[in-house]
Amino acid sequence: MRIGVVGDIHGNYQGLKEAVQQMGKIDWLLFTGDGFRELGQFVEAGFDVPVKGVRGNCDFSSAYPEEEVFWLEGHQVLLT
């Protein structure tokens, strides 16, 4: 399993796309906050990768939680 991690996008949607493209084939994208609008654009653009995300300290009106605990292939992950 390959996991990509990004955060602190702060309006740089093009940078987000380039970062994910440079990662190559990933099975999950984890988002650590600060740029939830850009992450929403990424998901809406149809990138074929599931996303888990949390809000950052600058994501004032985000619906994402502050932290999330979940399992990926037998490993417990805390995203905050």
LINTA-V814569 format. One record per helix or strand of 2 or more residues. SS is the DSSP state (h for helix, s for strand). FROM is the first residue (numbers start at 1). TO is the last residue. If there is no record, write none. Layout:
ss/from/to
SS/FROM/TO
SS/FROM/TO
This chain:
ss/from/to
s/3/6
h/13/23
s/28/31
h/36/44
s/50/53
s/68/72
s/75/79
